[in-house]
Amino acid sequence: MTTKYRTALVIGAGAFGTSIANVLALNFKKVILKVRSDDVYEGLKKKENIIYLPGNRLADNISGAKDWEEVDEQVVGGVDLVVSGLPTHAVRDYFKENYERFHLYLKRDIPFVSLTKGIDPDTLELPDDLFFDLFPLYRDQFCFLSGPSFANEIMQAQITLVSLAGRSRKVLLNVAEMIDSPYFKVFCTYDVKGVLLGGALKNILAIAGGIIEGLGYNHNTRAAMITRGIAEMLRFGKVFNARPETFYGLSGMGDLILTTTGDLSRNKLFGLEIAKGRKAEDIIKSQRYTVEGYKTTRAANALAERYDIRARIFHGLYLVLYESASPKEVIGEMMNLPTRFEID
């Protein structure tokens, strides 16, 4: 195998970060997964993420590292790409704590890819805001990847297409070349806000999709929810000056269809558990997987209130998750709303 690049550093060894590391292993001599957990770290020594992607063998040139000394020892030639797979709530504190190291990477013109899909529930900031607040001089080096991509299927080399958003054409095309493989391809766009909103808001609708399926509703109901959900996503996009067509692309409609119809979505599985009558906080506490849509629901509801966005599905899910409203009663109230024109 001929590799064009030297070392890729991936922060966070969750399912998606690990699967992207496996893609990068096709183009890089070395891929380092920076991890915190002992069990994940030990599993990586056997070329498997036994916690988040059990049963999937990792490429031989992927290795784990628990501290920065171990990272530096493993670097081959130099770092050519940094990828963050951290959940939204961890971004600010982690990169503040390790500011000097990442500032040095960026100062060396190393591109940075964020896989984060969410909205900070306290500040209502999207991932670009979180990173740009910390590294305002290096905005052009940041790219944001999102789209219909289950980690398990990436590991199985299923053909996957995603969006890569950023400010610099040069950086976008460079990163795309680093990531592209025979089964994984990125499409570039300058619409950062649109890609990030699509990736964040679809998680909320995936939870809603799990709830309606868990309540026994079928294809008609799911199609209605997806269609009206996209209409509400577009209203959020308008506030952030996102391009409408982005929401009909890979990071919007593509990801939404995948997460509401597929059986591998953590957000949809969370919704299925809610439909059984379980409390949201109990579900979150019982698992290690991050359910981004849970906290993003609170953030989206706050954004809707702040900017007077008509988002009935998002608000309805907020009532279910945070105010213990009955899902069936919320759906019934929505069905009793006055008739409107579809394009309104």
ZIMO-V37467 format. One record per residue. N is the residue number from 1. SS is DSSP state (H for helix, E for strand, C for the rest). PHI is phi in whole degrees, -180 to 180 (none if undefined). D_LAST is the distance of its C-alpha to the last C-alpha in whole Angstrom. Layout:
N&SS&PHI&D_LAST ; N&SS&PHI&D_LAST
//
This chain:
1&C&none&54 ; 2&C&-92&54 ; 3&C&-112&52 ; 4&C&-89&51 ; 5&E&-115&50 ; 6&E&-88&52 ; 7&E&-125&50 ; 8&E&-112&47 ; 9&E&-111&46 ; 10&E&-112&43 ; 11&E&-93&43 ; 12&C&98&42 ; 13&C&-114&43 ; 14&C&-72&40 ; 15&H&-61&39 ; 16&H&-71&37 ; 17&H&-59&39 ; 18&H&-66&42 ; 19&H&-67&40 ; 20&H&-68&40 ; 21&H&-58&43 ; 22&H&-68&44 ; 23&H&-67&42 ; 24&H&-62&44 ; 25&C&-62&47 ; 26&C&-74&47 ; 27&C&-114&47 ; 28&E&-115&49 ; 29&E&-66&53 ; 30&E&-142&52 ; 31&E&-125&49 ; 32&E&-109&49 ; 33&E&-100&47 ; 34&E&-84&47 ; 35&C&-125&47 ; 36&C&-112&48 ; 37&C&-82&49 ; 38&H&-62&52 ; 39&H&-67&52 ; 40&H&-65&49 ; 41&H&-59&52 ; 42&H&-66&54 ; 43&H&-65&52 ; 44&H&-64&52 ; 45&H&-64&55 ; 46&C&-100&55 ; 47&C&63&52 ; 48&E&-153&50 ; 49&C&-91&47 ; 50&C&-71&48 ; 51&C&-92&46 ; 52&C&-103&42 ; 53&C&-140&43 ; 54&C&-62&46 ; 55&C&88&48 ; 56&C&-111&47 ; 57&E&-80&50 ; 58&C&-89&49 ; 59&C&-62&50 ; 60&C&-65&54 ; 61&C&-91&53 ; 62&E&-101&51 ; 63&E&-143&52 ; 64&E&-96&51 ; 65&E&-147&52 ; 66&C&-97&52 ; 67&C&-132&53 ; 68&H&-70&53 ; 69&H&-61&57 ; 70&H&-69&56 ; 71&H&-59&53 ; 72&H&-63&55 ; 73&H&-67&58 ; 74&H&-93&56 ; 75&C&-60&55 ; 76&C&-103&56 ; 77&C&80&56 ; 78&C&165&53 ; 79&E&-87&50 ; 80&E&-105&47 ; 81&E&-155&44 ; 82&E&-118&43 ; 83&E&-126&40 ; 84&E&-110&38 ; 85&C&-109&37 ; 86&C&-75&37 ; 87&C&-69&34 ; 88&H&-55&32 ; 89&H&-67&34 ; 90&H&-97&38 ; 91&H&-61&37 ; 92&H&-59&37 ; 93&H&-65&41 ; 94&H&-65&42 ; 95&H&-80&42 ; 96&H&-69&43 ; 97&H&-63&46 ; 98&C&-112&47 ; 99&H&-56&46 ; 100&H&-60&49 ; 101&H&-64&49 ; 102&H&-73&45 ; 103&H&-62&46 ; 104&H&-66&49 ; 105&H&-58&47 ; 106&H&-66&44 ; 107&H&-63&47 ; 108&C&-87&49 ; 109&C&68&45 ; 110&C&-80&45 ; 111&E&-69&41 ; 112&E&-129&39 ; 113&E&-115&37 ; 114&E&-103&34 ; 115&C&-103&33 ; 116&C&-68&32 ; 117&C&-124&28 ; 118&C&176&27 ; 119&E&-130&26 ; 120&C&-64&29 ; 121&C&-71&28 ; 122&C&-92&30 ; 123&C&-99&30 ; 124&C&64&26 ; 125&C&-95&27 ; 126&E&-85&27 ; 127&H&-54&30 ; 128&H&-63&30 ; 129&H&-62&30 ; 130&H&-60&33 ; 131&H&-75&35 ; 132&H&-69&34 ; 133&H&-61&36 ; 134&H&-83&39 ; 135&C&-128&39 ; 136&H&-64&38 ; 137&H&-85&40 ; 138&H&-125&40 ; 139&H&-59&36 ; 140&H&-67&36 ; 141&H&-86&38 ; 142&E&-93&36 ; 143&E&-128&33 ; 144&E&-131&31 ; 145&E&-103&31 ; 146&E&-157&28 ; 147&C&152&27 ; 148&C&-72&28 ; 149&C&-156&32 ; 150&C&-71&34 ; 151&H&-60&37 ; 152&H&-60&39 ; 153&H&-75&38 ; 154&H&-63&39 ; 155&H&-62&42 ; 156&C&-89&43 ; 157&C&61&42 ; 158&C&-71&39 ; 159&C&-60&37 ; 160&E&-135&34 ; 161&E&-120&32 ; 162&E&-136&30 ; 163&E&-99&28 ; 164&E&-127&31 ; 165&E&-108&29 ; 166&E&-170&31 ; 167&C&-99&32 ; 168&C&-110&35 ; 169&H&-61&35 ; 170&H&-60&39 ; 171&H&-67&38 ; 172&H&-59&36 ; 173&H&-68&38 ; 174&H&-64&41 ; 175&H&-66&39 ; 176&H&-58&38 ; 177&H&-66&41 ; 178&H&-68&43 ; 179&H&-94&40 ; 180&C&-54&40 ; 181&C&-142&42 ; 182&C&-60&43 ; 183&C&-123&40 ; 184&E&-132&38 ; 185&E&-136&36 ; 186&E&-109&33 ; 187&E&-115&31 ; 188&E&-87&31 ; 189&E&-153&28 ; 190&C&-93&28 ; 191&C&-84&24 ; 192&H&-62&26 ; 193&H&-63&23 ; 194&H&-64&21 ; 195&H&-65&23 ; 196&H&-70&24 ; 197&H&-65&21 ; 198&H&-59&20 ; 199&H&-65&24 ; 200&H&-81&23 ; 201&H&-71&20 ; 202&H&-65&21 ; 203&H&-63&24 ; 204&H&-66&22 ; 205&H&-68&20 ; 206&H&-66&24 ; 207&H&-62&25 ; 208&H&-59&22 ; 209&H&-63&23 ; 210&H&-64&27 ; 211&H&-65&26 ; 212&H&-67&25 ; 213&H&-68&28 ; 214&H&-65&30 ; 215&C&-84&29 ; 216&C&100&30 ; 217&C&-77&26 ; 218&C&-123&26 ; 219&H&-62&25 ; 220&H&-57&22 ; 221&H&-66&21 ; 222&H&-62&21 ; 223&H&-62&19 ; 224&H&-64&16 ; 225&H&-64&17 ; 226&H&-61&17 ; 227&H&-65&14 ; 228&H&-72&11 ; 229&H&-64&14 ; 230&H&-61&13 ; 231&H&-60&9 ; 232&H&-72&11 ; 233&H&-60&14 ; 234&H&-62&12 ; 235&H&-69&11 ; 236&H&-64&14 ; 237&H&-58&15 ; 238&H&-61&14 ; 239&H&-63&16 ; 240&C&-96&19 ; 241&C&59&18 ; 242&C&-80&18 ; 243&C&-82&18 ; 244&H&-56&15 ; 245&H&-65&18 ; 246&H&-62&20 ; 247&H&-74&17 ; 248&H&-99&18 ; 249&C&-100&22 ; 250&H&-62&25 ; 251&H&-81&24 ; 252&H&-110&20 ; 253&H&-59&20 ; 254&H&-60&23 ; 255&H&-69&24 ; 256&H&-65&22 ; 257&H&-61&23 ; 258&H&-61&27 ; 259&H&-77&26 ; 260&H&-94&25 ; 261&H&-111&27 ; 262&C&-78&30 ; 263&C&-100&33 ; 264&C&-105&34 ; 265&C&-78&31 ; 266&H&-64&32 ; 267&H&-68&29 ; 268&H&-65&28 ; 269&H&-62&32 ; 270&H&-61&31 ; 271&H&-63&29 ; 272&H&-62&31 ; 273&H&-70&33 ; 274&H&-60&31 ; 275&H&-64&31 ; 276&C&-79&34 ; 277&C&100&34 ; 278&C&-76&36 ; 279&C&-80&35 ; 280&H&-58&33 ; 281&H&-64&36 ; 282&H&-66&38 ; 283&H&-65&37 ; 284&H&-60&36 ; 285&H&-69&40 ; 286&C&-87&41 ; 287&C&-141&40 ; 288&C&-93&41 ; 289&C&-66&38 ; 290&C&-83&35 ; 291&C&-104&32 ; 292&H&-57&29 ; 293&H&-64&26 ; 294&H&-64&28 ; 295&H&-71&28 ; 296&H&-66&25 ; 297&H&-60&23 ; 298&H&-65&25 ; 299&H&-65&24 ; 300&H&-65&20 ; 301&H&-63&20 ; 302&H&-66&22 ; 303&H&-64&20 ; 304&H&-61&17 ; 305&H&-69&19 ; 306&H&-64&20 ; 307&H&-106&17 ; 308&C&55&15 ; 309&C&-90&12 ; 310&C&-78&10 ; 311&C&-141&12 ; 312&H&-69&14 ; 313&H&-66&16 ; 314&H&-64&17 ; 315&H&-68&18 ; 316&H&-61&19 ; 317&H&-69&22 ; 318&H&-58&23 ; 319&H&-61&24 ; 320&H&-69&26 ; 321&H&-78&28 ; 322&H&-115&28 ; 323&C&-126&29 ; 324&C&57&30 ; 325&C&-71&27 ; 326&C&-74&28 ; 327&H&-55&26 ; 328&H&-65&26 ; 329&H&-69&25 ; 330&H&-63&22 ; 331&H&-64&21 ; 332&H&-61&21 ; 333&H&-66&20 ; 334&H&-66&16 ; 335&H&-71&17 ; 336&C&-94&18 ; 337&C&-67&14 ; 338&C&-60&13 ; 339&C&-66&11 ; 340&C&-128&7 ; 341&C&-70&6 ; 342&C&-63&6 ; 343&C&-95&4 ; 344&C&-150&0
//
